[in-house]
Amino acid sequence: VSVTDKASQLPGYLSDTFLHLDFGYAPKFHEPRGQVLLDTMPVDIALLIGSLVCGVAIGLAAGLVGGARRRSAADRALAVGSAIGMSMPVYWFSSIVLVLFAPQSGYLLQVPFLSWYGGYVPFADSPLRWLQSLWVPWLVLAAPLAAMVYRMTRASLAEVVSEDFIRTARA
């Protein structure tokens, strides 16, 4: 096939791919790839929203504790945890969590409220089982965000606590 033939096929390919969501056929699932993407979109959105909520909530709580008790053992432990959370790749952290805590293969501790491989249940079927299948991925994905929110909250709180009006109010 010549270069001019490929160039003439490009607009049709781009139109099929991006306007009509024709990503080809997924032999593993026996259906078009676009349909597979649309079918899995609710899980992806749940992972995104859940990890954002967990990351912000954990980061704010830790930042308030660290900012209120600066230079304490808790503050130092949270600082080390945030450094680890920001520097550890999520895929590596998730692998470690699976190896150490998964119900079928946990070497350290087998947490009973973790989901098993292929144990995802849609929210409409069973909200408790849905939560069971997503809470650990939420925490794993939330770790870097929680570390960043912790650092920003702690720094802001430390700055505000040293203001004159705070010292006057305490006096």
Backbone bond lengths (Angstrom), bond angles and torsions (degrees), N, CA, C in turn:
res aa  C-N    CA-C-N  psi(-1)  N-CA   C-N-CA  omega(-1)  CA-C   N-CA-C  phi
1 V - - - 1.450 - - 1.523 107.39 -
2 S 1.308 115.82 131.36 1.462 120.47 -176.64 1.529 110.32 -82.12
3 V 1.315 114.32 168.25 1.457 121.12 -178.82 1.521 110.35 -66.59
4 T 1.316 118.24 -37.55 1.475 120.32 179.82 1.517 111.23 -67.49
5 D 1.340 117.98 -33.94 1.467 120.07 176.44 1.531 111.07 -66.42
6 K 1.328 116.11 -40.59 1.466 119.94 178.42 1.523 110.37 -66.59
7 A 1.326 117.15 -39.56 1.458 120.75 179.53 1.523 111.20 -65.61
8 S 1.316 117.77 -34.46 1.462 120.04 179.04 1.531 111.46 -74.18
9 Q 1.328 117.68 -23.24 1.460 121.42 178.80 1.532 112.59 -83.84
10 L 1.331 117.54 -16.56 1.462 122.06 -175.05 1.528 113.52 -59.80
11 P 1.346 120.63 -47.55 1.477 118.08 -179.91 1.537 112.81 -60.29
12 G 1.314 117.66 -39.34 1.462 120.26 177.88 1.513 112.09 -65.47
13 Y 1.331 116.35 -40.15 1.464 120.82 178.49 1.526 110.61 -63.93
14 L 1.337 116.78 -47.08 1.462 120.36 179.90 1.526 111.27 -63.35
15 S 1.330 116.99 -39.88 1.458 121.33 178.03 1.531 110.63 -63.71
16 D 1.320 117.06 -46.35 1.464 120.49 179.87 1.526 111.42 -63.41
17 T 1.329 115.81 -41.35 1.460 120.13 -174.85 1.522 112.52 -72.50
18 F 1.333 117.18 -51.15 1.461 119.70 -170.31 1.525 114.47 -96.03
19 L 1.304 118.69 -29.39 1.459 120.31 179.61 1.520 112.85 -89.93
20 H 1.322 116.79 -32.35 1.454 120.98 -176.93 1.526 113.39 -110.55
21 L 1.333 116.86 3.34 1.458 122.97 179.70 1.527 112.63 52.28
22 D 1.326 115.21 41.21 1.463 120.77 177.60 1.526 107.59 -96.24
23 F 1.333 116.58 90.74 1.458 122.17 -178.26 1.517 112.34 -94.74
24 G 1.291 117.22 8.53 1.447 121.02 -179.38 1.516 110.77 99.22
25 Y 1.317 115.21 -167.68 1.461 121.62 -175.52 1.522 109.41 -109.82
26 A 1.324 116.78 136.62 1.461 122.34 178.55 1.527 108.30 -101.27
27 P 1.338 117.91 99.84 1.465 119.20 -176.79 1.525 113.70 -62.23
28 K 1.319 117.67 -29.64 1.466 120.50 -178.87 1.532 111.20 -64.04
29 F 1.329 116.23 -37.85 1.463 120.68 -177.51 1.524 113.25 -100.12
30 H 1.309 117.28 -4.85 1.464 123.44 179.17 1.527 112.59 58.92
31 E 1.336 116.13 37.33 1.454 121.48 175.84 1.527 109.25 -156.80
32 P 1.322 117.88 167.33 1.471 120.21 -179.46 1.526 111.59 -62.63
33 R 1.346 114.99 147.89 1.465 120.06 -178.52 1.529 111.71 -63.09
34 G 1.320 117.85 -35.52 1.456 120.63 177.81 1.515 111.82 -60.21
35 Q 1.319 117.10 -38.80 1.464 120.91 177.96 1.521 110.81 -68.89
36 V 1.323 117.13 -37.73 1.473 120.35 176.62 1.517 109.98 -61.87
37 L 1.335 117.09 -43.07 1.464 120.66 178.46 1.522 111.38 -62.65
38 L 1.324 117.37 -43.21 1.458 120.25 179.70 1.535 111.60 -67.79
39 D 1.319 117.23 -35.23 1.467 120.61 179.55 1.525 112.18 -68.31
40 T 1.330 117.19 -33.25 1.467 120.81 -177.80 1.527 113.06 -92.37
41 M 1.324 118.05 -2.74 1.461 121.28 -178.40 1.531 113.53 -60.05
42 P 1.343 121.21 -39.75 1.474 119.33 178.30 1.535 113.31 -60.53
43 V 1.312 117.25 -36.09 1.470 120.08 178.35 1.526 109.78 -67.50
44 D 1.334 116.80 -42.60 1.463 120.10 179.46 1.522 111.56 -63.59
45 I 1.318 116.61 -41.31 1.468 120.20 179.09 1.525 110.26 -66.71
46 A 1.327 117.55 -39.94 1.469 120.66 177.11 1.520 111.16 -63.49
47 L 1.329 117.17 -40.38 1.468 120.35 176.78 1.522 111.11 -63.93
48 L 1.318 116.93 -42.71 1.461 120.77 -179.26 1.526 111.21 -63.80
49 I 1.316 116.53 -53.02 1.464 119.92 -176.30 1.526 111.12 -66.78
50 G 1.323 117.58 -43.58 1.462 120.51 179.70 1.517 113.09 -62.55
51 S 1.322 116.68 -41.80 1.468 118.85 179.96 1.522 111.39 -70.97
52 L 1.323 118.32 -33.95 1.464 119.98 175.89 1.525 111.33 -65.47
53 V 1.326 116.60 -45.12 1.461 120.38 179.72 1.536 110.38 -63.71
54 C 1.329 116.92 -46.50 1.474 120.24 179.34 1.521 111.49 -63.29
55 G 1.317 116.98 -43.63 1.459 120.31 -179.00 1.515 112.81 -61.97
56 V 1.331 116.69 -45.26 1.465 120.01 179.74 1.522 110.52 -68.21
57 A 1.328 118.44 -43.76 1.464 120.99 -178.88 1.532 111.97 -64.08
58 I 1.319 116.87 -46.25 1.466 120.21 -179.86 1.530 110.15 -66.54
59 G 1.320 116.77 -42.22 1.463 120.21 179.85 1.515 112.82 -64.27
60 L 1.331 117.24 -41.79 1.466 120.11 177.90 1.520 111.48 -65.12
61 A 1.322 117.09 -45.20 1.465 120.11 179.94 1.530 111.16 -62.24
62 A 1.325 116.05 -45.16 1.467 119.25 179.86 1.527 110.97 -67.25
63 G 1.329 117.39 -38.51 1.465 120.72 178.82 1.515 112.22 -65.01
64 L 1.326 117.07 -37.57 1.459 119.68 177.27 1.520 111.46 -67.19
65 V 1.335 116.42 -40.31 1.470 119.67 177.73 1.528 109.96 -66.30
66 G 1.327 117.14 -46.17 1.459 120.53 -178.57 1.518 112.66 -67.22
67 G 1.319 117.31 -37.57 1.461 120.47 179.98 1.514 112.84 -73.01
68 A 1.324 117.02 -34.11 1.467 120.11 179.86 1.517 111.66 -76.25
69 R 1.326 117.60 -30.01 1.467 121.70 -178.27 1.526 109.73 -118.92
70 R 1.314 115.65 58.93 1.467 118.94 -177.78 1.518 111.39 -63.85
71 R 1.318 113.80 144.72 1.468 124.43 179.31 1.530 112.97 64.03
72 S 1.312 117.50 20.44 1.462 120.17 175.64 1.523 109.12 -94.67
73 A 1.315 116.20 174.58 1.469 120.12 178.38 1.529 110.69 -64.20
74 A 1.336 116.75 -37.78 1.469 120.32 178.78 1.523 110.84 -64.69
75 D 1.329 116.74 -41.03 1.456 120.88 179.08 1.523 110.74 -64.38
76 R 1.308 117.34 -41.60 1.468 120.30 179.33 1.528 111.23 -67.21
77 A 1.326 116.57 -40.03 1.472 119.99 177.90 1.528 110.66 -64.63
78 L 1.330 116.91 -41.48 1.461 120.26 177.50 1.530 111.34 -65.73
79 A 1.320 117.63 -36.19 1.466 120.91 178.02 1.524 110.95 -65.57
80 V 1.327 116.68 -41.75 1.471 120.15 176.53 1.522 110.46 -65.21
81 G 1.330 116.30 -43.15 1.457 119.91 177.71 1.517 112.74 -61.92
82 S 1.331 117.28 -39.05 1.463 119.32 178.63 1.522 111.17 -69.76
83 A 1.317 117.82 -35.42 1.470 119.53 176.23 1.522 111.00 -64.35
84 I 1.312 116.33 -41.13 1.466 120.30 177.32 1.520 110.28 -66.66
85 G 1.333 117.18 -43.67 1.454 121.09 -179.12 1.515 113.52 -63.05
86 M 1.324 116.61 -34.26 1.463 119.64 179.75 1.517 112.60 -80.53
87 S 1.309 117.81 -28.77 1.455 119.66 -174.16 1.525 114.25 -96.36
88 M 1.322 117.64 -17.91 1.462 120.47 -177.19 1.534 110.01 -84.38
89 P 1.324 117.47 126.93 1.467 119.07 176.60 1.530 111.14 -62.63
90 V 1.327 116.39 140.56 1.459 121.31 -175.40 1.525 111.19 -62.95
91 Y 1.333 117.13 -39.58 1.468 119.09 -179.07 1.527 110.91 -65.19
92 W 1.324 118.33 -35.14 1.463 121.53 178.43 1.530 109.90 -71.33
93 F 1.319 116.51 -43.63 1.460 121.40 178.94 1.529 110.64 -61.34
94 S 1.319 116.94 -42.55 1.468 119.50 179.35 1.524 111.50 -66.38
95 S 1.319 117.64 -35.88 1.466 120.26 176.68 1.532 110.99 -64.74
96 I 1.315 116.22 -41.79 1.467 120.60 178.45 1.531 110.47 -63.06
97 V 1.332 116.74 -43.18 1.462 120.60 178.95 1.527 110.48 -61.53
98 L 1.326 116.78 -42.88 1.463 119.71 178.83 1.519 112.14 -64.04
99 V 1.321 116.80 -44.30 1.464 120.08 -177.81 1.532 111.05 -67.03
100 L 1.317 116.99 -38.00 1.459 119.32 -174.81 1.528 114.40 -86.72
101 F 1.356 118.45 -30.88 1.454 119.45 -169.21 1.524 115.76 -125.67
102 A 1.311 120.32 -3.54 1.468 121.22 -176.53 1.522 111.15 -65.17
103 P 1.338 117.73 144.59 1.466 120.33 -177.17 1.529 114.15 -60.21
104 Q 1.329 118.32 -33.06 1.456 119.99 -176.88 1.518 113.29 -91.29
105 S 1.348 117.68 -19.92 1.462 118.49 -174.52 1.516 113.63 -138.62
106 G 1.314 118.84 16.67 1.456 120.63 -175.43 1.514 112.60 -67.71
107 Y 1.314 116.73 115.27 1.462 120.83 -179.25 1.522 111.93 -81.27
108 L 1.318 117.90 -32.14 1.452 120.91 -177.00 1.528 111.19 -91.27
109 L 1.328 115.85 -53.28 1.451 121.37 -176.87 1.521 108.04 -154.76
110 Q 1.296 117.14 128.91 1.458 120.46 178.54 1.524 108.71 -96.15
111 V 1.331 115.71 102.33 1.457 121.84 -177.86 1.526 108.41 -75.59
112 P 1.318 118.83 121.97 1.464 120.16 -173.71 1.525 114.11 -71.15
113 F 1.337 118.25 -23.30 1.457 119.48 -177.06 1.531 112.17 -92.27
114 L 1.334 117.77 17.23 1.462 121.11 173.74 1.520 109.06 -89.83
115 S 1.312 115.56 151.82 1.466 118.64 177.21 1.519 109.20 -82.36
116 W 1.287 116.62 162.79 1.447 122.89 -179.67 1.526 108.68 -102.86
117 Y 1.304 116.37 174.10 1.452 121.50 -179.94 1.529 109.60 -60.60
118 G 1.317 116.68 125.56 1.451 121.40 -179.38 1.512 113.18 74.82
119 G 1.324 118.48 20.00 1.447 121.79 -175.51 1.512 114.83 -94.59
120 Y 1.330 118.34 16.24 1.461 119.72 179.84 1.520 110.26 -69.52
121 V 1.334 115.38 134.13 1.462 122.58 177.28 1.519 107.14 -126.45
122 P 1.325 119.03 130.22 1.472 120.12 178.42 1.528 111.94 -60.34
123 F 1.323 115.06 153.01 1.463 121.40 -178.35 1.520 111.77 -58.58
124 A 1.321 116.94 -39.66 1.465 120.84 -177.52 1.533 111.79 -65.13
125 D 1.330 117.52 -29.30 1.464 120.45 -179.54 1.527 112.34 -76.49
126 S 1.333 116.04 -47.65 1.465 120.20 -178.97 1.529 108.72 -158.45
127 P 1.331 118.11 104.61 1.468 119.89 -178.70 1.527 113.55 -59.97
128 L 1.322 117.96 -36.77 1.463 120.08 -179.98 1.522 111.75 -68.22
129 R 1.316 117.76 -43.69 1.469 121.17 177.20 1.524 110.77 -66.27
130 W 1.337 117.68 -35.09 1.469 121.87 175.90 1.522 109.95 -61.44
131 L 1.336 116.41 -46.26 1.462 121.03 177.14 1.521 110.80 -62.67
132 Q 1.324 117.05 -40.61 1.463 121.43 178.80 1.526 110.85 -61.03
133 S 1.308 117.57 -36.06 1.462 120.19 -177.24 1.521 113.02 -81.79
134 L 1.330 118.60 -14.45 1.462 119.58 -175.12 1.526 115.65 -116.42
135 W 1.316 120.46 -12.93 1.456 118.61 -172.31 1.525 113.03 -68.48
136 V 1.299 118.82 -36.27 1.470 119.78 178.29 1.532 111.04 -71.28
137 P 1.338 120.11 -45.22 1.467 117.92 174.34 1.525 112.83 -59.27
138 W 1.323 118.30 -34.89 1.458 119.97 176.11 1.522 110.74 -61.03
139 L 1.331 117.18 -45.93 1.465 120.30 -178.64 1.524 111.64 -66.65
140 V 1.317 117.01 -39.35 1.464 120.35 179.62 1.523 110.12 -65.43
141 L 1.321 117.18 -45.33 1.456 120.16 179.73 1.523 111.98 -71.57
142 A 1.325 118.04 -24.93 1.455 121.81 -178.65 1.521 113.21 -80.65
143 A 1.307 118.91 -15.54 1.473 121.62 -173.54 1.526 113.43 -56.27
144 P 1.345 120.35 -50.49 1.467 118.00 179.72 1.529 113.08 -64.70
145 L 1.317 117.67 -39.25 1.466 120.78 178.98 1.522 110.41 -66.17
146 A 1.320 117.09 -42.93 1.466 120.45 178.60 1.523 110.77 -61.02
147 A 1.314 117.39 -38.90 1.468 120.46 178.86 1.525 111.38 -64.55
148 M 1.322 116.53 -41.77 1.474 119.18 179.16 1.523 111.48 -68.98
149 V 1.324 117.59 -42.61 1.466 120.85 179.42 1.523 109.72 -65.40
150 Y 1.325 117.67 -38.12 1.467 121.01 176.17 1.523 110.53 -57.36
151 R 1.315 116.84 -49.53 1.468 119.93 -177.42 1.520 112.18 -63.87
152 M 1.335 116.52 -41.41 1.468 119.14 179.22 1.523 111.55 -67.72
153 T 1.329 117.47 -41.28 1.463 121.03 -179.82 1.513 110.98 -66.85
154 R 1.324 116.62 -43.13 1.466 119.97 179.54 1.525 111.32 -62.96
155 A 1.330 116.64 -43.70 1.462 120.29 -179.90 1.530 111.10 -65.09
156 S 1.317 117.03 -41.34 1.469 120.06 179.03 1.519 111.10 -66.20
157 L 1.311 116.75 -42.73 1.460 120.54 179.96 1.530 110.47 -66.28
158 A 1.320 117.60 -39.88 1.467 120.64 178.46 1.528 110.64 -64.03
159 E 1.314 117.09 -35.91 1.463 121.01 178.90 1.523 111.16 -69.72
160 V 1.313 116.76 -42.70 1.463 121.00 -177.74 1.532 110.84 -70.67
161 V 1.324 117.53 -38.47 1.466 120.72 -178.09 1.528 111.37 -63.44
162 S 1.324 117.86 -28.21 1.465 120.30 -179.02 1.533 112.95 -87.15
163 E 1.318 118.57 3.91 1.469 121.65 178.22 1.531 110.35 -70.37
164 D 1.335 114.77 155.59 1.461 120.77 -177.91 1.525 112.70 -63.80
165 F 1.331 117.21 -39.74 1.472 118.78 -176.59 1.526 112.01 -67.38
166 I 1.348 117.33 -27.77 1.468 120.29 177.27 1.531 109.45 -71.97
167 R 1.327 116.00 -43.01 1.474 119.07 178.18 1.519 111.17 -65.02
168 T 1.343 116.66 -35.55 1.454 119.87 177.86 1.522 110.99 -68.07
169 A 1.335 116.82 -40.69 1.456 120.26 178.52 1.518 111.77 -65.26
170 R 1.304 116.90 -36.44 1.466 119.69 177.89 1.522 111.84 -69.33
171 A 1.308 115.90 -35.37 1.463 119.89 -179.41 1.523 109.68 -68.99
